[in-house]
């Protein structure tokens, strides 16, 4: 039982857990499968790592006093001896402070390991809170459309393209955000390159096509463009009009027969439309460039337009502050571990003896060189 407990709280076991979690995160990112983060095995690994870090952190707190005593005994029994003219004055000059029967330097260094482990535990807690309490919303917006987000931000799709300037496939949305304070922000969201606008992070997820129909109430009247991504009935009087059902990306006519395809690739599109005029209904396919009249209204069908599917995410601000705090603690903890290595010194009849938690060879050489320089 004791060996099992020691293994669970060991650094080796923690590193194995971190490696497994890292591999799963890479797989989720590359494949786009966010379901991995909510899977039972990911949550189990995350929980066990939390237990490992908690045990490490708690044990390190209780061991701090023991580490101080061990270092003092090391200085008493196995420390390096330095002959100095005035021991107490020399120790004070080099920032050693009295501690019980000895002197200590860099006492804060004893807390470095604890702070590092505690910061990792806090980082995990922040990540869990962000994943649990983050808000997600999927939006399908045609170019020119605007959606209002929960805090009042007005998000507009200004442009969308399927290819970049070199002709490579790269879904890109040009977005504008009117923030609640009246300011504006713009940017591009691409696949695997999310965009930050205000407090929102916007991901380019997918795309689809919308039917584009021009509507005029007379031949000389100004045309209004309607974009449809789902079935809809367009009518002026509520009776005569057109019912848009769906769009086919590739329609081929051979020997009087029509073959249609439901694929995402748009090659030779056609709209399935039902036209109602004075109680008579006619169902058929209408190709882009065709104009039909129903109830005195002119409906002109244009080439379908691609529009983006966006995922809008926002993180709870309090969880983000926990995340920032964890980074601060980790920075402090690592600084203490590497740059504030504790040293202990004891005054002996022939001088002082010094020992450190780590090898003090270079530091001792520096002390000796300083003493030789003072003597000469």
C-alpha positions as CSV (number, residue, x, y, z in Angstrom):
1,X,0.0,0.0,0.0
2,X,2.8,2.4,0.9
3,X,4.6,1.7,-2.4
4,X,1.4,2.3,-4.3
5,X,0.9,5.7,-2.5
6,X,4.6,6.6,-3.2
7,X,4.1,5.8,-6.9
8,X,0.9,7.8,-7.2
9,X,2.6,10.9,-5.8
10,X,5.9,10.4,-7.6
11,X,7.2,12.8,-10.3
12,X,7.7,9.9,-12.7
13,X,4.0,9.0,-12.6
14,X,3.1,12.7,-13.0
15,X,5.3,13.0,-16.1
16,X,3.7,9.9,-17.6
17,X,0.2,11.4,-17.1
18,X,1.3,14.7,-18.6
19,X,2.7,12.9,-21.6
20,X,-0.6,11.0,-22.2
21,X,-2.7,14.2,-21.8
22,X,-0.4,16.0,-24.2
23,X,-0.8,13.2,-26.8
24,X,-4.6,13.3,-26.5
25,X,-4.5,17.2,-26.9
26,X,-2.5,16.9,-30.1
27,X,-4.8,14.3,-31.5
28,X,-7.9,16.4,-30.6
29,X,-6.3,19.5,-32.2
30,X,-5.1,17.8,-35.4
31,X,-8.3,15.8,-36.0
32,X,-10.6,18.7,-34.8
33,X,-12.4,16.2,-32.5
34,X,-13.1,18.3,-29.4
35,X,-15.1,15.4,-28.0
36,X,-11.8,13.9,-26.7
37,X,-11.7,16.6,-24.0
38,X,-15.0,15.4,-22.6
39,X,-14.3,11.7,-22.9
40,X,-14.1,9.5,-19.8
41,X,-10.5,8.6,-20.4
42,X,-9.3,12.2,-20.7
43,X,-11.3,13.3,-17.6
44,X,-9.8,10.3,-15.7
45,X,-6.2,11.2,-16.7
46,X,-6.9,14.8,-15.8
47,X,-8.3,13.9,-12.4
48,X,-5.5,11.4,-11.5
49,X,-2.9,14.1,-12.5
50,X,-4.7,16.5,-10.1
51,X,-4.5,14.0,-7.3
52,X,-0.8,13.5,-8.1
53,X,-0.1,17.2,-8.0
54,X,-2.1,17.7,-4.8
55,X,-0.2,15.0,-3.0
56,X,3.1,16.5,-4.2
57,X,2.1,20.0,-3.1
58,X,0.9,19.0,0.3
59,X,3.9,16.8,1.1
60,X,6.3,19.5,0.0
61,X,4.8,22.0,2.5
62,X,5.2,19.5,5.4
63,X,8.8,18.8,4.3
64,X,10.0,22.4,4.3
65,X,11.0,22.4,8.0
66,X,12.7,19.0,7.6
67,X,14.6,20.3,4.6
68,X,15.9,23.3,6.6
69,X,17.0,21.0,9.5
70,X,18.7,18.6,7.0
71,X,20.6,21.4,5.4
72,X,21.7,22.8,8.7
73,X,23.0,19.4,9.8
74,X,24.7,19.1,6.5
75,X,26.5,22.4,7.1
76,X,27.5,21.3,10.6
77,X,28.8,17.9,9.7
78,X,29.8,17.9,6.0
79,X,30.0,21.6,5.1
80,X,32.9,23.3,3.3
81,X,35.0,25.3,5.8
82,X,35.9,28.9,5.1
83,X,38.3,30.8,7.3
84,X,37.0,34.3,7.8
85,X,38.2,37.1,10.1
86,X,34.8,38.1,11.5
87,X,32.2,35.3,10.9
88,X,29.1,37.1,11.9
89,X,30.0,40.2,9.9
90,X,30.9,38.1,6.8
91,X,27.6,36.2,7.0
92,X,25.5,39.4,7.3
93,X,27.4,40.9,4.4
94,X,26.5,37.8,2.2
95,X,22.8,37.9,3.2
96,X,22.8,35.0,5.7
97,X,20.2,35.4,8.4
98,X,20.1,33.8,11.8
99,X,17.9,30.7,12.0
100,X,17.9,29.0,15.4
101,X,21.5,27.7,16.0
102,X,22.7,28.4,12.4
103,X,22.4,30.9,9.5
104,X,20.4,30.5,6.3
105,X,20.6,32.3,2.9
106,X,17.8,32.2,0.3
107,X,15.2,30.8,2.7
108,X,12.5,31.5,0.2
109,X,14.1,28.9,-2.1
110,X,12.6,26.2,0.2
111,X,9.1,27.1,-1.2
112,X,10.1,27.0,-4.9
113,X,9.2,23.4,-5.5
114,X,5.9,23.8,-3.6
115,X,4.9,26.9,-5.6
116,X,5.8,25.2,-8.9
117,X,3.5,22.2,-8.1
118,X,0.8,24.4,-6.7
119,X,0.8,26.6,-9.9
120,X,0.4,23.5,-12.1
121,X,-2.5,22.4,-9.9
122,X,-4.0,25.9,-10.2
123,X,-3.4,25.8,-14.0
124,X,-5.4,22.5,-14.2
125,X,-8.2,24.0,-12.1
126,X,-8.4,27.0,-14.4
127,X,-8.4,24.8,-17.5
128,X,-11.2,22.7,-16.0
129,X,-13.3,25.8,-15.2
130,X,-12.7,27.3,-18.6
131,X,-13.8,24.1,-20.3
132,X,-16.8,23.7,-18.1
133,X,-18.1,27.2,-18.0
134,X,-17.0,28.5,-21.4
135,X,-19.9,29.5,-23.6
136,X,-20.1,28.2,-27.2
137,X,-22.4,29.2,-30.0
138,X,-22.5,28.1,-33.7
139,X,-23.5,30.7,-36.2
140,X,-24.2,30.5,-40.0
141,X,-24.0,34.0,-41.4
142,X,-24.2,35.0,-45.1
143,X,-22.0,37.7,-46.3
144,X,-23.4,41.0,-45.2
145,X,-25.5,39.5,-42.4
146,X,-25.1,40.6,-38.7
147,X,-25.7,38.7,-35.5
148,X,-26.0,40.1,-32.0
149,X,-23.9,38.3,-29.4
150,X,-25.0,38.0,-25.7
151,X,-23.1,41.1,-24.6
152,X,-24.5,43.3,-27.4
153,X,-21.6,42.9,-29.8
154,X,-22.7,43.2,-33.4
155,X,-20.8,40.6,-35.5
156,X,-20.9,41.1,-39.3
157,X,-19.5,38.9,-42.0
158,X,-17.9,41.3,-44.5
159,X,-16.5,38.7,-46.9
160,X,-15.9,35.0,-47.2
161,X,-13.6,33.0,-49.6
162,X,-12.8,29.4,-50.2
163,X,-9.3,30.0,-51.7
164,X,-6.4,32.3,-50.9
165,X,-4.6,34.5,-53.3
166,X,-2.4,31.6,-54.6
167,X,-5.5,29.5,-55.4
168,X,-5.0,27.1,-52.4
169,X,-8.0,26.0,-50.5
170,X,-8.3,28.1,-47.3
171,X,-11.6,29.1,-45.9
172,X,-11.4,32.7,-44.7
173,X,-14.0,34.9,-43.1
174,X,-13.5,38.7,-42.9
175,X,-15.3,39.8,-39.8
176,X,-16.2,43.1,-38.2
177,X,-17.4,43.5,-34.6
178,X,-19.2,46.5,-33.2
179,X,-18.4,46.4,-29.5
180,X,-20.8,47.5,-26.8
181,X,-18.6,50.6,-26.1
182,X,-19.0,51.7,-29.7
183,X,-15.6,50.8,-30.9
184,X,-15.0,48.5,-33.9
185,X,-12.6,45.6,-34.5
186,X,-11.9,43.7,-37.7
187,X,-9.9,40.6,-38.7
188,X,-9.8,37.3,-40.5
189,X,-10.7,33.9,-39.2
190,X,-9.3,30.9,-40.9
191,X,-9.3,27.2,-40.3
192,X,-6.9,26.5,-37.3
193,X,-6.4,30.3,-37.0
194,X,-9.1,31.7,-34.7
195,X,-9.7,35.4,-34.4
196,X,-10.1,37.4,-31.2
197,X,-12.7,40.2,-31.3
198,X,-13.6,41.8,-28.0
199,X,-14.2,39.1,-25.4
200,X,-15.0,36.5,-28.1
201,X,-12.8,34.0,-29.9
202,X,-14.1,33.1,-33.3
203,X,-13.3,29.9,-35.1
204,X,-13.8,29.1,-38.8
205,X,-15.5,25.7,-38.7
206,X,-17.0,25.0,-42.0
207,X,-19.0,26.5,-44.9
208,X,-22.2,25.9,-46.9
209,X,-24.1,27.5,-49.8
210,X,-27.1,29.8,-49.7
211,X,-29.6,30.3,-52.5
212,X,-29.4,33.9,-53.9
213,X,-32.7,35.2,-55.2
214,X,-33.4,38.7,-56.5
215,X,-37.0,40.0,-55.9
216,X,-38.7,42.9,-57.8
217,X,-42.3,43.9,-57.6
218,X,-42.1,45.3,-61.2
219,X,-39.7,45.3,-64.1
220,X,-38.5,48.9,-63.4
221,X,-38.5,48.5,-59.6
222,X,-35.3,48.2,-57.6
223,X,-34.3,44.6,-56.9
224,X,-33.9,43.3,-53.4
225,X,-31.6,40.3,-52.8
226,X,-32.7,37.5,-50.6
227,X,-30.3,34.8,-49.3
228,X,-31.8,31.5,-48.1
229,X,-30.0,28.7,-46.3
230,X,-33.2,26.8,-45.5
231,X,-36.6,26.2,-47.1
232,X,-38.7,29.4,-47.3
233,X,-41.9,30.7,-49.0
234,X,-41.5,34.1,-50.8
235,X,-44.8,35.9,-51.6
236,X,-46.2,39.4,-51.7
237,X,-49.9,38.5,-51.1
238,X,-49.4,35.3,-49.0
239,X,-50.8,33.1,-51.8
240,X,-48.9,33.5,-55.0
241,X,-45.2,33.1,-54.9
242,X,-42.3,30.6,-54.8
243,X,-41.4,28.1,-52.3
244,X,-37.6,27.4,-52.2
245,X,-37.0,23.8,-51.1
246,X,-33.4,22.9,-51.6
247,X,-30.3,23.3,-53.8
248,X,-28.4,20.7,-55.8
249,X,-24.7,21.3,-56.3
250,X,-24.5,19.3,-59.6
251,X,-27.3,18.7,-62.0
252,X,-26.7,16.9,-65.3
253,X,-29.2,16.4,-68.1
254,X,-28.6,13.5,-70.5
255,X,-31.1,12.1,-73.0
256,X,-33.9,14.0,-71.4
257,X,-33.1,12.6,-68.0
258,X,-32.0,14.7,-65.1
259,X,-29.5,13.4,-62.6
260,X,-28.8,15.4,-59.4
261,X,-26.1,15.3,-56.7
262,X,-26.3,16.3,-53.1
263,X,-22.5,16.7,-52.7
264,X,-20.9,19.8,-51.3
265,X,-19.0,20.7,-54.5
266,X,-20.9,23.2,-56.6
267,X,-20.3,22.5,-60.3
268,X,-23.7,23.0,-62.1
269,X,-26.2,24.1,-59.5
270,X,-30.0,24.1,-59.7
271,X,-32.7,25.1,-57.2
272,X,-35.7,23.0,-56.5
273,X,-38.6,25.4,-56.5
274,X,-42.4,25.3,-56.3
275,X,-44.1,28.2,-58.1
276,X,-47.7,29.0,-57.1
277,X,-49.8,31.2,-59.4
278,X,-53.6,31.7,-59.0
279,X,-54.0,28.4,-57.1
280,X,-51.9,26.4,-59.6
281,X,-48.6,24.9,-58.4
282,X,-45.7,23.8,-60.5
283,X,-42.6,22.1,-59.1
284,X,-39.3,21.9,-60.9
285,X,-35.7,22.8,-61.1
286,X,-34.6,26.4,-61.8
287,X,-31.1,27.2,-62.9
288,X,-29.1,30.3,-62.0
289,X,-29.8,33.1,-64.5
290,X,-33.5,32.3,-64.8
291,X,-36.3,34.7,-63.9
292,X,-39.8,33.6,-63.0
293,X,-43.0,35.6,-62.2
294,X,-45.6,34.7,-59.6
295,X,-48.3,37.1,-58.3
296,X,-46.8,40.0,-60.3
297,X,-43.4,39.6,-58.5
298,X,-40.2,38.9,-60.5
299,X,-37.9,36.3,-58.9
300,X,-34.4,36.1,-60.4
301,X,-32.2,33.2,-59.4
302,X,-28.4,33.8,-59.2
303,X,-25.4,31.6,-58.5
304,X,-25.4,30.3,-55.0
305,X,-23.1,32.0,-52.5
306,X,-20.8,30.3,-50.0
307,X,-21.2,31.4,-46.4
308,X,-19.2,30.5,-43.3
309,X,-20.1,28.4,-40.3
310,X,-18.5,30.1,-37.3
311,X,-18.1,28.9,-33.7
312,X,-18.1,31.7,-31.1
313,X,-16.5,31.0,-27.8
314,X,-16.1,33.2,-24.7
315,X,-14.3,32.3,-21.5
316,X,-15.4,33.3,-18.0
317,X,-13.3,36.2,-16.9
318,X,-12.8,34.9,-13.3
319,X,-11.4,31.6,-14.7
320,X,-9.0,33.6,-16.9
321,X,-7.7,35.4,-13.8
322,X,-7.1,32.1,-12.1
323,X,-5.1,31.1,-15.2
324,X,-3.0,34.3,-15.1
325,X,-2.4,33.7,-11.4
326,X,-1.2,30.2,-12.1
327,X,1.4,31.6,-14.6
328,X,2.6,34.1,-12.0
329,X,3.0,31.5,-9.3
330,X,4.8,29.2,-11.8
331,X,7.2,32.0,-12.7
332,X,7.9,32.7,-9.1
333,X,8.3,29.1,-8.2
334,X,10.8,28.4,-11.1
335,X,12.7,31.5,-10.1
336,X,13.0,30.3,-6.5
337,X,14.0,26.8,-7.7
338,X,16.8,27.9,-10.0
339,X,18.0,31.3,-8.6
340,X,17.4,31.1,-4.9
341,X,19.1,27.9,-3.9
342,X,19.1,27.7,-0.1
343,X,22.4,27.7,1.8
344,X,23.2,27.0,5.4
345,X,26.2,28.1,7.5
346,X,27.4,27.3,10.9
347,X,30.1,29.2,12.9
348,X,33.0,27.0,14.1
349,X,36.1,27.8,16.0
350,X,38.2,27.8,12.8
351,X,35.7,29.7,10.7
352,X,32.4,28.8,9.1
353,X,31.1,25.8,7.4
354,X,28.7,26.2,4.4
355,X,26.4,23.7,2.6
356,X,23.6,24.0,0.1
357,X,20.7,22.1,-1.2
358,X,22.6,21.8,-4.5
359,X,26.3,21.7,-5.4
360,X,27.9,24.9,-4.3
361,X,31.2,24.4,-6.0
362,X,31.1,27.5,-8.0
363,X,29.7,29.6,-5.2
364,X,32.4,28.3,-2.8
365,X,35.1,29.2,-5.3
366,X,33.7,32.7,-5.5
367,X,33.7,33.0,-1.7
368,X,37.3,31.9,-1.5
369,X,38.4,34.2,-4.3
370,X,36.7,37.1,-2.5
371,X,38.5,36.2,0.7
372,X,41.9,36.0,-1.0
373,X,41.3,39.3,-2.7
374,X,40.4,40.9,0.7
375,X,43.6,39.5,2.3
376,X,45.9,40.8,-0.4
